[in-house]
Amino acid sequence: MIEHKNMLLTTRDQSLKAYLMNNIKQNGGWVNAHMHADRAFTISVDSFDVYQKQTLIEKWDTLDKVKASMSEDDYYRHFSMAVERMIEQGVSAMGSFVDIDPIAEERAIKGALRARETYKNDITIKLVNQTLKGVIDKEARYWFDKGADLVDIIGGLPRRDERDHGEGMGLKHLDVLMQTGKSLGKMVHVHVDQFNSQDEIETEQLTDKTLEHGMHGRVVAIHSISITAHSLEYRQKLYKKMKEAKMMVIACPFAWIDSPRREEQGPTRNSLTPVDELAAAGIPVAIGTDNVSDYMLPFSTGNMWEELKLLVTGCRYTDLDNVVNVATKNGRMVLGID
C-alpha cells in the first residue's frame, strides 16, 4: 500500500502541470502582462444583469456609473486586492491598464500609484493608461495627455474612436498613440481584434502604423483574436509584416471565450490568440488575465494557471519550453522589464 502511494505521489510530482509550474518559478515567476486592476472585484449579484444583457461595447459606457461612484480610496482598495491575488500566486510582475478619463479623472491612477508603492518590495507593477473614451474628443484627449505623463506605457483602444467618430478615426487614434509613445520614449500597448470577426483587421493596422512611425519593437498588440477569422494566406502575410515590425502580442485567453455564436463563415476557429502560429513565426506572445471579477469578466478570478491552461489546450500548443516563456520571459519583454 505504501509503495503504491509513493508511486502515485511520484507520478503527480512529474505531471505536466508540476513541470510547468516548477519551470515558471525557476524562470523568475509568473508575469501577468495585461489586466485592469483598478476595476477588479467590482461586480456583484445585484449588478450581474449588465453582463447578462449588454455587449462589450455597450459596457464601455455603462462603466461610467461605476467609475463615477469610486473614490481614490475605492480604487486603491480594488487595485490592492488584485495585486494581492497576483502575489499569492507567485506573480513577479504585472502590467495594468488604469482608467484616466473625464469620468475617473486622476482618482484611479492615484489609487494605483499608492498601491504600487505599498507593494513595491513584493511585485513589479507597470501602469498603462486606458483610453476608454478615445483620444479624439477634446476632453478625452486632455485626459489622455495627462495620463501619458503618469504611466509607464501608453495604452490604446482604437475601436472607441472608430465607433464614436466614424470610419478611419481608429487609424487617427493609432497615430496619436505612436506619436505620444515616440515623444515620451514609452512603449505602446493597444487593444485590437477583440471580436473574433473577419471584419476586423486592427492587428494589421497596428503593425502598419508601427512601421510607419518607426516604433519597431516598442508596440504590443493585446488580444489579436480576429487574426484566426482570416484565411491562412492572410495570416502568413500578416505574421511576416509583424516580424518586420518586431511586434509582440499579449493573449488573454478567458477574455473572449464567452463570445456569442454567429452565422459568419470562415476558418474553423476558437476565440483564442493563435499562440501556436505566432510563436512559429517568431513573434513573442505573453499572457494576461485581463479583467478580474468585473462587468467584463465576472467569473474570472485572475488565476494565471487557468489562463495558461486554456491557451495551450485551446491552441494545442505543445512547445513546453516556449509555454514557460509565454508565462515568464515574454511577459517581462512586453512590459519593458528585460
PyMOL commands that set and color helices and strands:
alter all, ss='L'
color gray80, all
select helices_A, chain A and resi 2-13+16-26+37-39+45-47+49-53+56-69+72-87+107-118+138-150+158-165+169-184+202-212+225-229+232-245+253-256+275-280+304-314+320-327+329-334
alter helices_A, ss='H'
color red, helices_A
select strands_A, chain A and resi 30-35+91-99+124-130+154-156+188-192+219-223+248-251+285-287
alter strands_A, ss='S'
color yellow, strands_A
deselect
rebuild
show_as cartoon
